[in-house]
Structure formats: structure tokens, C-alpha cells
Amino acid sequence: MVRSPGMAEFTLFDTPIGRCAIVWTDRGLASVLLPGAHDKETRAAVKARFPKAREAPPPSGVQRTVDAIVALLRGESTGSTDLAALPIDMEDLPPFARRVYEVARTIPPGQTFSYGEVAGRLGKPGSARAVGQALGRNPFAIVVPCHRVLAAGGRVGGFSAPGGVASKVRLLAIESARAAESGMAKAGEGATESAAGTTEPVACAVDEARQSAGKVAAEVADAAEEMALQIDLEEALLHLRNADKALGRLIDRVGPFGMRVAKTQSLFAALARAIVYQQLTGKAAATIFARVKALFPRAEGGLTADGLLRVSDDKLREAGLSRSKLLSLRDLAKKMVDGHLPSIDDVHAMEDDVIVEKLTEVRGIGRWTAEMLLMFRLGRPDVLPMDDYGIRKGFSAAFGRPDLPSRDDLEKRGARWKPYRTVASWYLWRAAELEKKSNERSPAKEGSAKKSPAKEGSAKKSPAKEGSAKKSPAKETSPKRGNAKKGRGNKAKRTRR
């Protein structure tokens, strides 16, 4: 969600790594952003998080923070000391994220923790993935030093700030050099070996990341594959049970939360897949998408925007694409190449509403498709797809309603579930499945609908007003769209798994 804790102000300031941005409100420091490709991009990133923020000269307290950040990035010792004690505004953040950031702030320059070590400090040894996701959405770059948290085995891991892993490596290198110099100054010339040892985890990580671009790319892919919801699941379920007793009973009936986040290396590939799968059975869509990907056998990263734009319409139609989907894919590829859409690394640092707004500019992609990406590809914890037919059916089943809820009904009840509406949504989908299975075991009623041929007990799609096709479930964990948009105005019912 876009944060709005009061009137926000910001300024850009020069540092050794480029012009950063700092945002403050009457509640204190609200955000620090690393440099974008240019000032316009950095300002746009500020506006995305704080739409009403205005640029202004920093007051004295904020200026001291700016000076401390600049000092740290110059490799001076005073910067880290000042930043570690700096009050920051975390009032609007989830409790788990706050605790993660508090632990990260205890890591001094030149030293690192792993995601698992942070989880251990929290008393949640099984939450390493959730720790990584929380750090991926850190709004206080440098002040909360998420760059000092590495993947298992001392690997660099991912980094969602502008510049990606390269920015993380650069920050580690600056701090590693300062720590080594500090250690040698204290111990004298004879202590070079031991001083280097104090920064070995950082130095090793920096050296490893610099070995080859291919290895860095593999690290980013590993981080994406391991991605999970940014939550402490135990805390989320406790919150939902306390906030909504009826939902709590559903949770107990369904059992353990089983949602998984699919590996995502490319925003373009994920969205292209979503477009192809619209209004098709899982098997048919998989066949067509495989044919499309087969047009690029030599592409190391798989399907790319540049590659798709070079392929003729005839070849794409021969792969099985409809005219409408071909136009949607062309529009997606063009907007990606032109820079109108963010990269996958940039997306991880963006707010949910901003992502939805950007993606729905593409032909064939509506809010529902964007929400599915947020949930099943990005692992966002607070998404409630209110236009989803399966969610509405599950809502009626869970809360004993004879009819489907309106959007207002869902929004009002869903407010209780914040900031864990993704978890609640998953349980509502399961409620719809349980109701369908129960109905199938009961004697068929006169005029009842035919049993859906879909596997795994998926509910049959309710017919859309404009004659959409029936939904058949996809084989993967991420649900597929039940019917295609007609342009951007189709509001037909959808069902999700």
C-alpha cells in the first residue's frame, strides 16, 4: 500500500554512489532510496510511495541523517554510529518486518548475517525465507542495512534496490574496505592477517559476486525461486483467528497453509505466460506456451521482449496464439523494451497499488491478472482479489451466506484481515473447493450444473455475461485466469485455485 503518515517531504542528496533520496514526515524518517538511473527516476520512485510528497530543504535533524549516510558511504566510521541510533518511523509496517529491521540494524559495517541467522535472532529459526522477503521491501536503504544480510553459505543473494546485486556488492565493498583498514590501524602492521579475518564473510561475498555476471544472475534466480510470503505464518494465523472468528474456524477446518510462490526470473516472461493462459484449459495453454518458447531455442534467459518483437506474426499465430493474444504480447513486449514497465528487480521495491497501475496499462492485463502476479509470483502478503469468483464463492461458503458478496462486502470484511489478506484469500479458495466437494457427495438436484471435468475438485467457472469459456484449472500452484479480457473493460466473473 502507498504510505501516507502525514505530509511527506523529500530531498535528493549527493553521495559517492550517486544521488539518493530521503523522505521524512512529522513522525520522523519515512524512507531512504538508493539512486535511480537519473534524478527523474529517483523522484518517480519517491512519488510512487508517497504520492503527495513535496520536495523541500531538509530540516536540521534530517540533514544530520544525510551527513551520516554520506559519511558511511565514504567509508568514514562516524556514519554507521549515527545511523544505528537514528529513530525511524515503522508504525505502518507489519510487526514481523519491524523485528527483522531491528535485528538488521544491529549488524555493524564489515560484518554480515545470513537470512537464517536473522531468523534465529528473532526466535523464528524456520522463517529465513520470510526474512528475505521482508528485507526485499526495506524502505530504509542504508539506515536499515539489508545489504549486510547474505544468503546461505556466504552467497550474495538478491537485492531489490535500484542497481540490484551490483549495488549490494558496491556497498559491501565500501564497508569491507573500511572495516579492514580499521582493524589494521588498531593492531598495527603485524595484524594484517587477523584484520582481514574480521571481514572475511564480506570480502568473500564481494569476491564471489565479482567473479562473473553469470554467477550473479544465478544468485538472483536462486533468491527468486526461494521466495515466500513476507510474513511470520504463526503470527499471521493468530492475527486472522483473533480478527475474525468465522475465518478462524475455516482455518482450523482446512488445515496448514499451503500456498507456494513460483520462481520468477523475468517479469516479461511471467506476464506473457499469464496472457497465453487466459481463457484456456491448463493443458491447451501449456502446449501453446511451449510452442511460443520453442521459437527461441538459443535464448539463455528464455522468452524475452526483444526476442518476441523480432518474430513474425505468422510464426506466433502458427504456435497457436489468437489474434487478440498476439496483440497483447506485442504490446507487452513493446512497453517492456521502451522502459514503460519495470524490471523484476525494480518490482520488488514497488508498492502493490503502483505495480497494479503500471501493469494494467498493458493490453490484455487487468487488475485481476496483476493481483495474481502479486500473490503467486511476488509473494505479496496483503492481496485480496475482490473480483475473483472463487474468492466470492468461498466467502459465501465460509460465512454462511446464500448469495455472493458484493465488492463492498468483501472490502469491509477484508479490512479485518490486513495485513495478511493473501493468507485469508488462500483459505477462501479452499472453502470454495470444500463446498463443491460437499455438493458432489450430495444427491444431484434438478437442473444442477454438470460436473466440471477439471482435476483436483476445481469449481466450474460461472458463465460471464459476455459468453466467456469455462475455467479449467492449471497444473501449477499459481492460478490461471478464467476468461480473457476484451480490451481492458471485461468484468466477467473469474475463478481461481
C-alpha positions as CSV (number, residue, x, y, z in Angstrom):
1,M,0.0,0.0,0.0
2,V,1.1,3.6,-0.6
3,R,2.2,5.1,2.8
4,S,0.6,8.3,3.9
5,P,1.5,9.0,7.5
6,G,1.1,12.7,7.1
7,M,2.5,15.4,4.9
8,A,5.7,13.9,3.4
9,E,8.7,15.9,2.2
10,F,11.8,14.8,0.5
11,T,15.1,15.9,-0.9
12,L,17.8,14.4,-3.1
13,F,21.4,14.4,-2.0
14,D,24.8,13.5,-3.4
15,T,26.7,10.5,-2.2
16,P,29.7,8.5,-3.5
17,I,27.3,6.1,-5.1
18,G,25.0,8.7,-6.7
19,R,22.1,10.9,-5.7
20,C,20.0,9.2,-3.1
21,A,16.6,10.4,-1.8
22,I,15.4,10.8,1.8
23,V,11.8,11.2,2.9
24,W,10.5,12.5,6.2
25,T,7.2,13.3,7.8
26,D,6.1,14.7,11.2
27,R,6.6,11.2,12.6
28,G,10.2,11.1,11.6
29,L,12.3,9.4,8.9
30,A,9.9,7.7,6.4
31,S,12.2,6.3,3.7
32,V,15.7,6.3,2.1
33,L,16.0,5.4,-1.5
34,L,19.2,4.5,-3.4
35,P,19.9,6.3,-6.7
36,G,17.9,5.5,-9.8
37,A,19.4,5.8,-13.3
38,H,18.7,9.5,-13.1
39,D,17.1,12.1,-10.8
40,K,13.8,11.8,-12.7
41,E,13.6,8.1,-11.9
42,T,14.5,8.6,-8.2
43,R,11.8,11.3,-7.9
44,A,9.3,9.0,-9.5
45,A,10.2,6.3,-7.0
46,V,9.5,8.7,-4.2
47,K,6.2,9.7,-5.6
48,A,5.2,6.1,-6.1
49,R,5.5,5.5,-2.4
50,F,4.4,9.0,-1.2
51,P,2.1,10.5,-3.9
52,K,1.6,13.8,-2.1
53,A,5.3,14.3,-1.1
54,R,6.8,17.6,-2.0
55,E,10.5,18.4,-2.5
56,A,11.9,20.7,0.3
57,P,15.1,21.6,2.0
58,P,15.8,19.2,4.9
59,P,15.4,20.4,8.5
60,S,18.5,20.1,10.7
61,G,17.6,16.7,12.1
62,V,17.2,15.2,8.6
63,Q,20.4,17.0,7.4
64,R,22.3,15.2,10.2
65,T,20.9,11.9,8.9
66,V,22.0,12.9,5.3
67,D,25.5,13.7,6.6
68,A,25.7,10.3,8.4
69,I,24.7,8.4,5.2
70,V,27.2,10.3,3.1
71,A,29.9,9.6,5.8
72,L,29.2,5.9,5.8
73,L,29.3,5.7,2.0
74,R,32.7,7.5,2.1
75,G,33.9,4.8,4.4
76,E,34.1,7.0,7.5
77,S,33.4,5.5,10.9
78,T,31.0,8.1,12.2
79,G,28.3,7.4,9.7
80,S,27.4,3.9,11.0
81,T,27.3,5.0,14.6
82,D,24.9,7.8,13.9
83,L,22.6,5.7,11.7
84,A,22.3,2.8,14.2
85,A,20.8,5.1,16.8
86,L,18.6,7.1,14.4
87,P,14.8,6.9,15.1
88,I,12.8,5.7,12.1
89,D,9.1,5.6,11.5
90,M,7.9,1.9,11.3
91,E,4.4,2.4,12.6
92,D,2.7,1.4,9.3
93,L,4.9,-1.7,8.8
94,P,3.9,-5.3,9.7
95,P,5.2,-6.4,13.1
96,F,7.4,-9.1,11.6
97,A,9.1,-6.7,9.2
98,R,9.8,-4.3,12.1
99,R,11.5,-7.0,14.1
100,V,13.6,-8.0,11.1
101,Y,14.7,-4.4,10.5
102,E,15.6,-4.0,14.2
103,V,17.9,-7.1,14.0
104,A,19.4,-5.9,10.7
105,R,20.3,-2.5,12.4
106,T,22.5,-4.3,14.9
107,I,24.9,-5.6,12.2
108,P,28.0,-3.4,12.1
109,P,29.7,-2.4,8.9
110,G,32.2,-5.0,7.7
111,Q,30.2,-7.9,9.2
112,T,27.2,-9.9,7.8
113,F,24.4,-12.2,8.9
114,S,22.7,-14.8,6.9
115,Y,18.9,-14.8,6.5
116,G,18.9,-17.9,8.7
117,E,20.9,-16.0,11.4
118,V,18.4,-13.1,11.4
119,A,15.6,-15.6,11.7
120,G,17.4,-17.2,14.7
121,R,17.8,-13.8,16.4
122,L,14.0,-13.4,16.0
123,G,13.4,-16.7,17.7
124,K,11.9,-18.0,14.4
125,P,14.5,-20.4,13.0
126,G,12.2,-21.6,10.2
127,S,11.5,-18.1,8.8
128,A,14.6,-17.5,6.7
129,R,12.6,-17.0,3.6
130,A,10.2,-14.6,5.2
131,V,13.2,-12.6,6.5
132,G,14.5,-12.3,2.9
133,Q,11.1,-11.1,1.7
134,A,10.9,-8.5,4.5
135,L,14.4,-7.2,3.7
136,G,13.4,-7.1,0.0
137,R,10.8,-4.5,0.9
138,N,13.0,-2.5,3.2
139,P,12.0,1.2,2.8
140,F,15.1,2.5,4.7
141,A,18.0,1.7,2.5
142,I,21.4,2.0,4.2
143,V,19.8,3.1,7.5
144,V,18.4,-0.5,7.8
145,P,21.4,-2.2,6.3
146,C,19.7,-5.1,4.4
147,H,22.8,-5.3,2.2
148,R,24.6,-6.9,5.2
149,V,22.4,-9.9,5.1
150,L,23.6,-12.7,2.8
151,A,22.2,-15.9,1.5
152,A,23.2,-19.3,2.9
153,G,26.9,-20.2,2.6
154,G,28.0,-16.6,2.3
155,R,26.4,-16.1,-1.1
156,V,25.5,-12.6,-2.0
157,G,21.8,-13.3,-2.6
158,G,19.3,-10.9,-4.1
159,F,18.9,-7.1,-3.6
160,S,15.7,-5.3,-4.6
161,A,17.0,-1.7,-4.5
162,P,18.0,0.1,-7.8
163,G,21.1,-1.5,-9.2
164,G,20.2,-4.9,-7.9
165,V,23.0,-7.1,-6.8
166,A,25.6,-4.7,-8.2
167,S,24.5,-2.1,-5.6
168,K,24.7,-4.6,-2.8
169,V,28.2,-5.6,-3.9
170,R,29.3,-2.0,-4.0
171,L,28.0,-1.3,-0.5
172,L,29.7,-4.4,0.9
173,A,32.9,-3.4,-0.8
174,I,32.9,0.1,0.7
175,E,32.2,-1.3,4.2
176,S,34.6,-4.2,3.9
177,A,37.5,-1.8,3.0
178,R,36.7,0.4,5.9
179,A,36.5,-2.5,8.4
180,A,39.8,-3.9,7.2
181,E,41.5,-0.5,7.4
182,S,40.1,0.0,10.9
183,G,41.3,-3.4,12.1
184,M,44.8,-2.9,10.8
185,A,45.0,0.6,12.3
186,K,44.2,-0.8,15.7
187,A,46.5,-3.8,15.6
188,G,49.5,-2.4,13.6
189,E,51.2,-3.8,10.6
190,G,51.6,-7.2,12.1
191,A,47.9,-7.7,12.4
192,T,47.0,-7.6,8.7
193,E,46.0,-11.2,8.6
194,S,43.7,-11.1,11.6
195,A,42.2,-7.8,10.5
196,A,41.3,-9.3,7.1
197,G,39.8,-12.2,9.0
198,T,37.3,-9.9,10.7
199,T,35.8,-9.1,7.3
200,E,36.2,-12.4,5.6
201,P,32.5,-13.1,5.1
202,V,32.0,-9.7,3.4
203,A,35.2,-10.0,1.4
204,C,34.4,-13.5,0.2
205,A,30.9,-12.4,-0.8
206,V,32.3,-9.4,-2.7
207,D,34.9,-11.5,-4.5
208,E,32.3,-14.2,-5.3
209,A,29.9,-11.7,-6.8
210,R,32.6,-10.2,-9.0
211,Q,33.8,-13.5,-10.4
212,S,31.2,-13.5,-13.3
213,A,28.0,-11.9,-14.3
214,G,26.6,-15.3,-14.9
215,K,27.1,-16.3,-11.3
216,V,25.3,-13.1,-10.1
217,A,22.4,-13.9,-12.4
218,A,22.2,-17.4,-10.9
219,E,22.2,-16.0,-7.4
220,V,19.3,-13.7,-8.3
221,A,17.4,-16.7,-9.8
222,D,18.0,-18.7,-6.6
223,A,16.7,-15.9,-4.5
224,A,13.5,-15.7,-6.7
225,E,13.0,-19.4,-6.5
226,E,13.1,-19.4,-2.7
227,M,10.7,-16.5,-2.4
228,A,7.9,-16.8,0.1
229,L,5.4,-14.5,1.7
230,Q,6.8,-11.7,3.8
231,I,5.2,-13.0,6.9
232,D,5.7,-14.9,10.1
233,L,3.0,-17.5,9.4
234,E,2.3,-18.3,13.0
235,E,1.8,-14.6,13.7
236,A,-0.4,-14.2,10.6
237,L,-2.7,-17.1,11.5
238,L,-3.1,-15.9,15.1
239,H,-4.0,-12.4,13.8
240,L,-6.6,-13.8,11.4
241,R,-8.2,-16.0,14.1
242,N,-8.4,-13.1,16.5
243,A,-9.7,-10.7,14.0
244,D,-12.4,-13.0,12.5
245,K,-13.7,-16.0,14.5
246,A,-15.6,-17.4,11.5
247,L,-12.4,-17.3,9.4
248,G,-10.6,-18.9,12.3
249,R,-13.0,-21.8,12.1
250,L,-12.3,-22.2,8.4
251,I,-8.5,-22.2,9.0
252,D,-9.0,-25.0,11.5
253,R,-11.1,-26.9,9.1
254,V,-8.8,-26.6,6.1
255,G,-5.5,-27.1,8.0
256,P,-2.0,-25.9,7.3
257,F,-1.4,-23.0,4.9
258,G,-0.1,-24.5,1.7
259,M,0.4,-21.6,-0.8
260,R,3.7,-21.6,-2.6
261,V,5.3,-18.8,-4.7
262,A,6.5,-19.8,-8.1
263,K,10.0,-19.0,-9.3
264,T,10.2,-15.7,-11.2
265,Q,13.3,-14.6,-13.2
266,S,11.6,-12.3,-15.6
267,L,8.5,-10.0,-15.3
268,F,8.0,-10.2,-19.1
269,A,8.0,-14.0,-19.1
270,A,5.6,-14.2,-16.2
271,L,3.2,-11.7,-17.8
272,A,3.5,-13.3,-21.2
273,R,2.6,-16.6,-19.7
274,A,-0.4,-15.1,-17.9
275,I,-1.7,-13.7,-21.3
276,V,-1.3,-17.0,-23.1
277,Y,-3.1,-18.9,-20.4
278,Q,-6.2,-16.7,-20.4
279,Q,-9.5,-18.5,-21.3
280,L,-7.8,-21.8,-22.0
281,T,-7.6,-25.1,-20.1
282,G,-4.2,-25.7,-18.4
283,K,-3.2,-28.4,-20.9
284,A,-4.0,-26.4,-24.0
285,A,-2.4,-23.3,-22.7
286,A,0.8,-25.2,-21.7
287,T,1.0,-26.6,-25.2
288,I,0.7,-23.2,-26.9
289,F,3.2,-21.5,-24.5
290,A,5.7,-24.3,-25.1
291,R,5.4,-23.7,-28.8
292,V,6.0,-20.0,-28.3
293,K,9.1,-20.6,-26.2
294,A,10.4,-23.1,-28.7
295,L,10.7,-20.2,-31.2
296,F,13.7,-19.0,-29.1
297,P,15.8,-22.2,-28.6
298,R,19.1,-20.3,-28.3
299,A,17.9,-17.6,-25.8
300,E,19.7,-18.2,-22.5
301,G,17.1,-16.4,-20.4
302,G,14.1,-17.9,-22.3
303,L,11.4,-15.8,-23.7
304,T,12.4,-12.1,-23.9
305,A,10.7,-8.9,-25.0
306,D,13.4,-8.2,-27.7
307,G,13.1,-11.7,-29.0
308,L,9.4,-11.7,-29.3
309,L,9.4,-8.4,-31.2
310,R,11.7,-10.0,-33.8
311,V,9.4,-12.9,-34.5
312,S,6.8,-12.6,-37.3
313,D,3.1,-12.6,-36.6
314,D,2.7,-15.7,-38.8
315,K,5.1,-17.7,-36.7
316,L,3.3,-16.7,-33.5
317,R,-0.1,-17.5,-35.0
318,E,1.3,-20.9,-36.1
319,A,2.2,-21.6,-32.4
320,G,-1.5,-21.3,-31.6
321,L,-1.9,-17.7,-30.4
322,S,-5.2,-16.0,-31.2
323,R,-5.1,-12.6,-32.9
324,S,-6.1,-10.9,-29.6
325,K,-3.3,-12.6,-27.6
326,L,-0.7,-11.8,-30.2
327,L,-1.6,-8.1,-30.0
328,S,-1.4,-8.3,-26.2
329,L,2.0,-9.9,-26.3
330,R,3.2,-7.3,-28.8
331,D,2.0,-4.5,-26.6
332,L,3.7,-6.1,-23.5
333,A,7.0,-6.6,-25.3
334,K,7.0,-3.0,-26.7
335,K,6.3,-1.4,-23.3
336,M,9.0,-3.6,-21.7
337,V,11.6,-2.6,-24.3
338,D,10.6,1.1,-24.2
339,G,11.1,1.1,-20.4
340,H,7.4,1.8,-19.6
341,L,7.4,-1.4,-17.4
342,P,9.8,-2.1,-14.5
343,S,12.3,-5.0,-14.3
344,I,11.7,-7.8,-11.9
345,D,14.3,-6.3,-9.6
346,D,12.5,-2.9,-9.6
347,V,9.1,-4.5,-9.0
348,H,10.3,-6.0,-5.7
349,A,10.8,-2.4,-4.4
350,M,7.4,-1.1,-5.5
351,E,4.2,-0.9,-3.6
352,D,1.3,-3.2,-4.6
353,D,-1.0,-0.5,-6.0
354,V,1.8,1.0,-8.1
355,I,2.5,-2.4,-9.6
356,V,-1.1,-2.9,-10.5
357,E,-1.4,0.6,-12.0
358,K,1.7,0.0,-14.2
359,L,0.8,-3.5,-15.4
360,T,-2.8,-2.6,-16.3
361,E,-1.5,-0.2,-18.9
362,V,-0.7,-3.3,-21.0
363,R,-3.4,-4.6,-23.4
364,G,-4.9,-7.8,-22.1
365,I,-3.8,-7.3,-18.5
366,G,-6.4,-6.3,-15.9
367,R,-6.3,-5.8,-12.2
368,W,-7.1,-9.5,-11.6
369,T,-4.0,-10.7,-13.6
370,A,-1.8,-8.1,-11.8
371,E,-3.1,-9.3,-8.4
372,M,-2.3,-12.9,-9.3
373,L,1.2,-11.9,-10.1
374,L,1.5,-10.1,-6.8
375,M,0.4,-13.2,-4.9
376,F,1.8,-16.1,-6.7
377,R,4.9,-14.7,-8.3
378,L,6.0,-11.9,-5.9
379,G,4.7,-13.4,-2.7
380,R,3.0,-10.2,-1.5
381,P,1.2,-10.8,1.8
382,D,-1.7,-8.4,1.7
383,V,-3.7,-9.0,-1.5
384,L,-7.4,-9.6,-1.7
385,P,-8.6,-10.1,-5.3
386,M,-12.2,-8.9,-4.8
387,D,-13.3,-9.6,-8.4
388,D,-12.3,-13.3,-8.2
389,Y,-15.3,-15.6,-8.5
390,G,-13.6,-18.3,-6.4
391,I,-13.0,-15.8,-3.6
392,R,-16.6,-14.7,-3.6
393,K,-17.9,-18.3,-3.6
394,G,-15.5,-19.2,-0.7
395,F,-16.7,-16.1,1.2
396,S,-20.3,-17.2,0.9
397,A,-19.4,-20.7,2.0
398,A,-17.2,-19.6,4.9
399,F,-19.7,-17.1,6.3
400,G,-22.9,-18.9,5.6
401,R,-24.3,-16.6,3.0
402,P,-26.9,-17.7,0.5
403,D,-25.7,-15.3,-2.2
404,L,-22.4,-14.0,-3.5
405,P,-21.0,-11.0,-1.6
406,S,-20.7,-7.6,-3.3
407,R,-17.3,-5.9,-3.7
408,D,-18.2,-3.6,-0.8
409,D,-19.0,-6.6,1.4
410,L,-15.6,-8.2,0.7
411,E,-13.7,-4.9,1.2
412,K,-15.4,-4.3,4.5
413,R,-14.8,-7.8,5.9
414,G,-11.4,-8.0,4.4
415,A,-10.3,-4.9,6.3
416,R,-10.2,-7.1,9.4
417,W,-7.6,-9.4,7.8
418,K,-5.0,-6.7,7.0
419,P,-2.0,-7.1,6.6
420,Y,-2.4,-10.8,5.8
421,R,-5.2,-10.8,3.2
422,T,-3.2,-13.1,0.9
423,V,-3.4,-15.8,3.6
424,A,-7.1,-15.2,4.1
425,S,-7.7,-15.4,0.3
426,W,-6.0,-18.8,0.1
427,Y,-8.3,-20.1,2.7
428,L,-11.3,-18.7,0.9
429,W,-10.3,-20.6,-2.2
430,R,-10.1,-23.7,-0.1
431,A,-13.6,-23.0,1.3
432,A,-15.0,-22.9,-2.3
433,E,-13.3,-26.3,-3.0
434,L,-14.8,-27.8,0.2
435,E,-18.3,-26.6,-0.7
436,K,-18.0,-28.1,-4.2
437,K,-16.8,-31.5,-2.9
438,S,-19.7,-31.5,-0.4
439,N,-22.2,-30.7,-3.1
440,E,-20.8,-33.5,-5.3
441,R,-21.3,-36.0,-2.5
442,S,-24.9,-34.9,-2.1
443,P,-27.7,-36.2,-4.4
444,A,-27.9,-34.1,-7.6
445,K,-30.6,-31.6,-7.6
446,E,-32.9,-30.9,-10.6
447,G,-31.3,-28.5,-13.0
448,S,-27.9,-28.7,-11.3
449,A,-24.8,-28.0,-13.4
450,K,-22.8,-30.7,-14.9
451,K,-19.7,-31.8,-13.1
452,S,-16.6,-29.9,-14.2
453,P,-14.0,-32.1,-16.0
454,A,-11.3,-30.2,-14.2
455,K,-8.9,-32.1,-11.9
456,E,-8.4,-31.5,-8.1
457,G,-12.0,-30.6,-7.4
458,S,-11.9,-27.1,-9.0
459,A,-15.2,-25.3,-9.1
460,K,-16.7,-24.8,-12.5
461,K,-16.5,-21.2,-13.7
462,S,-19.6,-19.2,-13.6
463,P,-20.6,-18.0,-17.1
464,A,-19.6,-14.4,-17.8
465,K,-22.1,-12.0,-19.3
466,E,-20.2,-11.8,-22.5
467,G,-20.0,-15.5,-23.1
468,S,-16.6,-16.4,-21.6
469,A,-15.4,-20.0,-21.7
470,K,-15.5,-22.4,-18.8
471,K,-12.5,-22.3,-16.5
472,S,-10.3,-25.4,-16.2
473,P,-7.6,-25.4,-13.5
474,A,-4.0,-25.0,-14.3
475,K,-1.5,-27.6,-13.1
476,E,0.8,-25.2,-11.4
477,T,0.5,-23.6,-8.0
478,S,-0.2,-20.2,-9.5
479,P,-3.9,-19.9,-10.6
480,K,-4.7,-19.1,-14.2
481,R,-7.3,-16.6,-15.4
482,G,-10.7,-18.0,-16.2
483,N,-11.6,-15.7,-19.1
484,A,-9.8,-13.2,-21.2
485,K,-10.4,-9.5,-21.1
486,K,-11.9,-7.9,-24.1
487,G,-9.6,-5.0,-24.3
488,R,-9.5,-3.6,-20.7
489,G,-13.2,-3.4,-20.0
490,N,-14.4,-7.0,-19.4
491,K,-15.5,-7.5,-15.9
492,A,-16.7,-11.1,-16.2
493,K,-16.5,-13.4,-13.3
494,R,-13.3,-15.2,-12.6
495,T,-12.4,-18.2,-10.6
496,R,-9.0,-19.0,-9.0
497,R,-7.4,-22.0,-7.5
